[in-house]
């Protein structure tokens, strides 16, 4: 069993791919996160994926897979049906989600479709997950219906890379494009800019990140890409 990965766990932009059974960290100071477990004094990878460390928490992000809802996740979804006591939401998961009236972002009286109609896109938070049952809430700041803009879908496993460490990557895209961007942990991203050109530029950057998430120094490369694209756009005008 290889143990060299334990010395490579760091907070840099370097991408490290690990396989099940590899020792990814060693020492009591590290805590096992998603995709890992502790064996004695070592943290072991449980799956093939991307090694990531946040402070002392070590986890392995799968390289591919379907979104599995977890309580506390921020998700973007579409209203696909309305019941007598709430809304059924498609969150691109194996199971549909449910938003009860009592968890709506505003007081509801009368026709539910006047608040959230079928085909409305919303940003919500996963409140609870039970067997084949996902309940959402919109009773927190920033949770709301999303109007206009553009929707992008990426592999959910790429979401941490699009967000970046402490939000560094998405911050760069926002600053360089002027777009408002909301990243759902289910792989759905909503963005809205001052123009379609700005939205398409942000979309191109996000797709580049999703295609090449393991590139070293990716945040800086994306920033350079956006700057060059904006220069080219001005020249063409």
Secondary structure, 3 states (H helix, E strand, C coil): CCCHHHHCCCCCCCCEEECCCCEEEECCCCEECCCEEEECCEEEECCCEEEEEECCEEEEEECCCCECCCCCCEEEEEEEEEECCEEEEECCECCCEEEEHHHCCCCCCCCHHHCCCCCCEEEEEEEEEECCEEEEECCCCCCEEECCCEEEECCHHHHHHHHCHHHHHHHHHHHHHCCEEEECCCCEEEEECCCHHHHHHHHHHHHHHHHCCCCCCHHHHHHHHHHHHHHHHHHHC
